[in-house]
Amino acid sequence: MNDDVQALGEQAERSTSLDHLVRAGMVAYGVVHLLLGWLCVQLALGGPNEDASTDGAFHTLARQPFGRTMVWAVALGMLLLVVWRVVEAGFGHRDQGDERTRKRLVSVGKAVVYAAIGFTAVKVAVGRGSGRSGGWTATVMGWPGGQWVVALAGLAVLAYAATLLRKGWTRSFTEEITARGQAGDLGTAFVRVGQVGHVGKGLSLALVGLLTVVAGVTHRSGKGGGLDQALQQVLQEPYGAVLIGLVGVGLWCFGAWCFVLARHHDR
């Protein structure tokens, strides 16, 4: 029985059908980042004080014509990505040798992230989202040893941010797309967009991670919580609006990179 399950899992991981699902999910993931980038740019330009978070992005989308339908579509896309990462965690990375366990754990972590985004989308689609993010650090700090859990969560976010920044600097993210997707002037443009996107997203997560660590160490829940709280604090600093604008452009580029992956992804 176990051998049959293993064989079915490996067949699913290699299947063309899963490849199509991944591409659809990448489009949805790109839409999320385009919305986040828009909210960041609006914040930098002194526009409406929208919640620059995933929750705020979905509320912004939901207010558009056919918006709730589009939010449901994004939620479905996130579910497709969860399926992909779960299958990958269970049966993928077979040729990675000593790296197999680490990469499978990374797949599990990404599945959790996609699931959280999808859950937020569903809440907004059914009208249960609050329209404002935050508060999780205060909740966790109420637990025994909660402030250290918050600090460790912040360090984990910082580690992921460092990974994105490294990928952007070294262009190692190009391993994710086919040689055709990197060929010619258009391929060069794709790679440049990917660089800016990874650096921009890495920078945004670095802000979140840093402020979350500070929140845990100082036991001040108002200092952490998410991208919106991080940007609101950065906005109070000299040149904060410029930094937030750059983060927004970076998130736009990451969204565009997701569309490139949807077309040229090399699984």
C-alpha positions in Angstrom: 0.0 0.0 0.0 2.8 2.5 0.9 4.5 1.7 -2.4 1.3 2.4 -4.3 0.8 5.7 -2.5 4.5 6.6 -3.2 4.1 5.8 -6.9 0.9 7.8 -7.2 2.4 10.7 -5.4 5.5 10.8 -7.6 3.3 10.5 -10.7 1.2 13.4 -9.5 4.3 15.5 -8.8 5.5 15.0 -12.5 2.0 15.3 -14.1 1.1 17.9 -16.7 -2.1 18.6 -14.8 -0.3 19.7 -11.7 1.9 21.9 -13.9 -1.3 23.7 -15.2 -2.6 24.2 -11.7 0.8 25.7 -10.6 0.7 28.2 -13.4 -2.9 29.3 -12.5 -1.8 29.6 -8.9 1.2 31.7 -9.8 -1.1 34.2 -11.6 -3.2 34.5 -8.5 -0.1 35.0 -6.4 1.1 37.7 -8.8 -2.2 39.6 -8.4 -1.8 39.6 -4.6 1.6 41.3 -5.0 0.4 43.8 -7.5 -2.3 44.9 -5.1 0.1 45.1 -2.2 2.4 47.2 -4.3 -0.4 49.5 -5.2 -1.3 50.1 -1.6 2.3 50.8 -0.7 2.6 53.4 -3.5 -0.7 55.0 -2.4 0.6 55.2 1.1 3.9 56.7 -0.1 2.1 59.3 -2.1 -0.1 60.3 0.8 -3.3 58.7 -0.5 -6.1 57.1 1.5 -4.8 55.4 4.6 -5.6 51.9 3.4 -4.4 48.8 5.2 -1.2 47.9 3.3 -1.5 44.2 4.0 -2.8 41.0 2.4 -6.2 41.6 4.1 -6.2 45.2 2.9 -5.3 44.2 -0.6 -8.3 41.8 -0.7 -10.6 44.4 0.6 -9.4 46.8 -2.1 -10.0 44.1 -4.7 -13.5 43.2 -3.3 -14.7 46.8 -3.7 -14.1 46.7 -7.5 -16.7 45.5 -10.0 -16.9 41.7 -9.8 -14.4 42.1 -6.9 -15.7 39.3 -4.7 -15.6 36.9 -7.6 -12.0 37.9 -8.2 -11.2 37.4 -4.5 -12.7 33.9 -4.7 -10.5 33.3 -7.8 -7.4 34.3 -5.9 -8.4 32.1 -3.0 -8.7 29.2 -5.5 -5.3 30.0 -6.9 -3.8 29.9 -3.4 -5.4 26.5 -2.9 -3.8 25.2 -6.1 -0.4 26.4 -4.8 -1.0 24.6 -1.5 -1.8 21.4 -3.3 1.4 21.8 -5.3 3.6 22.4 -2.3 2.1 19.6 -0.3 2.7 17.1 -3.2 6.2 18.5 -3.6 6.9 18.2 0.1 5.8 14.6 0.1 7.2 13.3 -3.2 9.3 16.0 -4.8 13.0 16.9 -4.7 14.0 13.3 -5.2 17.2 14.2 -7.0 18.4 16.7 -4.4 20.5 14.3 -2.2 21.4 15.7 1.1 19.3 18.8 0.4 16.1 16.8 0.0 14.9 17.1 3.6 15.6 20.9 3.8 13.9 21.6 0.5 10.8 19.5 1.5 10.6 21.5 4.7 10.8 24.7 2.7 7.9 23.4 0.6 5.9 22.8 3.8 6.6 26.4 4.9 5.5 27.8 1.6 2.3 25.7 1.7 1.5 27.3 5.1 2.1 30.8 3.6 -0.2 30.1 0.7 -2.8 28.6 2.9 -2.8 31.7 5.2 -3.2 34.0 2.1 -6.0 31.8 0.8 -7.8 31.8 4.2 -7.6 35.6 4.3 -9.1 35.8 0.8 -12.0 33.5 1.8 -12.7 35.6 4.9 -12.9 38.7 2.8 -14.9 37.0 0.1 -17.6 36.0 2.6 -17.6 39.4 4.2 -15.9 38.4 7.5 -12.6 40.3 7.0 -12.0 43.2 9.3 -10.5 45.5 6.7 -7.6 46.2 9.1 -4.8 43.8 10.0 -2.8 43.4 13.2 -3.2 42.3 16.7 -1.6 38.9 16.5 1.5 40.0 18.4 -0.7 41.1 21.3 -2.5 37.8 21.3 0.7 35.7 21.2 2.4 37.9 23.9 -0.4 36.9 26.2 0.8 33.3 26.1 3.5 32.0 28.6 6.8 33.0 27.0 4.8 34.6 24.2 7.2 37.5 23.7 10.0 35.1 22.8 7.7 33.3 20.3 7.1 36.7 18.7 10.8 37.4 18.6 11.6 34.0 17.1 8.8 34.5 14.5 10.5 37.8 13.6 13.9 36.1 13.2 12.3 33.5 10.9 10.8 36.3 8.8 14.2 38.0 8.7 15.8 34.7 7.6 13.4 34.4 4.7 13.9 38.1 3.8 17.6 37.5 3.6 17.0 34.5 1.3 15.0 36.7 -1.0 17.6 39.4 -1.0 20.3 36.9 -1.7 18.3 35.4 -4.6 17.8 38.9 -6.0 21.5 39.8 -5.7 22.9 36.5 -7.1 20.0 36.0 -9.6 19.7 32.4 -8.4 16.0 32.7 -8.8 16.6 32.1 -12.6 16.8 28.4 -11.8 13.0 28.5 -11.5 12.4 29.4 -15.2 13.3 27.7 -18.4 16.2 28.7 -20.6 13.6 30.0 -23.2 12.3 32.3 -20.6 15.7 33.9 -20.2 16.6 34.1 -23.8 16.9 37.4 -25.8 16.1 40.9 -24.8 12.8 39.9 -23.4 14.4 37.2 -21.2 16.9 39.8 -20.0 14.0 42.1 -19.0 12.3 39.2 -17.2 15.5 38.6 -15.1 15.8 42.3 -14.3 12.2 42.4 -13.1 12.8 39.3 -11.0 15.9 40.9 -9.4 13.9 44.0 -8.5 11.0 42.0 -7.3 13.0 39.7 -5.0 14.9 42.6 -3.5 11.7 44.6 -3.0 9.8 41.8 -1.4 12.9 40.9 0.7 13.1 44.5 1.9 9.4 44.6 2.8 9.7 41.3 4.8 12.9 42.6 6.4 11.0 45.6 7.8 8.3 43.3 9.1 10.8 40.9 10.7 12.9 43.6 12.3 9.9 45.3 13.9 8.5 42.0 15.0 11.8 41.1 16.8 11.7 44.5 18.4 8.1 44.0 19.5 9.1 40.7 21.1 12.2 41.8 22.8 10.7 45.0 24.2 7.3 43.4 24.9 5.5 46.1 22.9 2.9 44.5 20.7 2.2 47.7 18.9 5.6 47.6 17.3 5.0 44.5 15.3 2.3 42.5 13.5 2.6 42.8 9.8 3.5 44.8 6.7 0.9 47.6 7.4 2.3 48.3 10.9 5.9 48.2 9.6 5.1 50.7 6.8 3.2 53.0 9.1 6.3 53.2 11.4 8.6 53.7 8.4 6.4 56.5 7.1 7.3 58.5 10.2 11.0 58.4 9.5 12.9 60.8 7.2 12.6 59.6 3.6 10.2 57.0 4.8 7.7 57.7 2.0 10.5 57.2 -0.6 11.4 53.8 1.0 7.8 52.7 1.0 7.4 53.8 -2.6 10.5 51.7 -3.6 9.0 48.7 -1.7 5.8 49.2 -3.6 7.6 49.2 -7.0 9.5 46.1 -5.8 6.3 44.3 -5.0 4.9 45.2 -8.4 8.0 43.6 -9.9 7.6 40.5 -7.8 4.0 40.3 -9.0 5.2 40.6 -12.6 7.8 37.9 -11.9 5.0 35.6 -10.8 3.4 36.1 -14.2 6.7 35.2 -15.8 6.8 32.0 -13.7 3.3 31.2 -14.8 4.5 31.2 -18.4 8.0 29.8 -18.1 8.1 27.9 -14.9 10.6 25.0 -14.8 9.4 22.5 -12.3 
